[in-house]
């Protein structure tokens, strides 16, 4: 589960380096494009993946606790 969550920052890093390679040939740095990319991935990560992971961990923790009689 955690491996999939941490795959998102790796994908963001690959996208960032690809964008930097395209622009880094003496052209102007597209700060707005980078900001939009970071914002996009940040929103995906925070608004969808983190709550899903927390819900699953909470559910798994509740299933693991023994029932009291």
Buried (B, 14 or more C-beta within 10 A) or exposed (E): EEEEEEEBEEEBEEBBEEBEEEBEEEEEEBEEEBEEBEEEBEEBBEEEBEEEBEEEEEEEEEEEEEEEE
